Amino acid sequence: MALKKSYDKSGKKCAVTFSLSAEAARGAEKVWLCGDFNNWSSSETPMKKLKDGSFSVKISLESGCEYQFRYLIDGKTWENDWAADKYLPAPFSDANNSVVCL
């Protein structure tokens, strides 16, 4: 898994590619990216399944911020990004959220 960051010329926006490896996806049919940036929607940001079984999605976010996120696998299993910039305790569970720092 990885977070690929590409800042625009002004430095105010960053295109972030979120990737979930095939190993972490464990044969999933669908995966959604859920986080602060989409009000933790379980349907707003679907990820594209690639031929190797991994998933990916690219979104534009405001620079100078930190965003918490997790991957929702097949609508029932939550997974963190193993390559997140850091992790913070989730406010509504005993798990941690992944964090991307821009």
N, C-alpha and C positions, 0 to 999 in steps of 0.2 A: 504494500500500500504506500501511497505517497501523496503529497500535496505539491502540486506544481503551481507556482505563482508567477504572473506576468503583469507588471505594472504598466499603466498607460503613460504617455509622455508627460502629462501633468503631475503624475504621482498620486492623484486623488482617487483613482479606481484601480482595482487589481482583479484580473481574471484568474480565478482559482480553479484548477482542475482537481477534483476529488476522485480518488480511485480506490476501489475495494478489490483486493486480489481474489482470484478464483479459490484459493485455499481458505480465505476468510469467508467467502460467500457460500462455501460448502454446498454447491449444486443448486443454489437459489434460482428461482424463476424471475423474481422481481426484487429490486432494491430501491429504496428511496433515501435521499439525503434530507435529514431533518435537523433544524437548528434555529438559533436566534434569528437568522436572516429570513426565515419563512414562517415564523411563529410556531415552530415545531410541527408543521403540517406533515401528515403522513401520506399526502397525495400530491402536493404541489411540485415537488422536485424529484421526478423519477430519474433513475440512472439508466444508462444504455448498457445492455449486456453485450459484451464483446465475444468474439469467436472462442477465445481461450477460457471463457467462463468468468472472467473478471467483469467489473462494472465501472463506469466512469460518467462524470457529468462536469461541465464547466459553467461556473456562474461568476458574475461580476459583483464585487463587494467594495465598500468604501475603505480606503486605506486609513491607517492610524487607529484601527479598532481590533478588538479580539472577538471572535465568534465561537460560541460553543456549538457542537454538533455531534450527531451519531448517525449510524446507518441503520435503517429498518429493513430487515431481511424477510421477504415473503409475508410482510404484515404482522409478524409475531416475535421475531428475535432481534434484539438490539446488539450492535457491534460497534466498538470504538475503532478509530483509525490508529493502527499500530505505529504510524509515523507522525502522529500529531505533534504540534509544537509544544504542547503541554496538556495537562489534564486537570480538571477541577471537579470537586464533588457535585453530583447532581442534586438539585434542591428537593426533588420528590422521590428519591430512591436511595439505596445504599451503594449505587454504582458511581462511576466517574463519567464525565463528559469529555470528549476530545475538544481541543481548542486549536484554532488556526489564528496566528498573530500576523497582522498585516501592517 
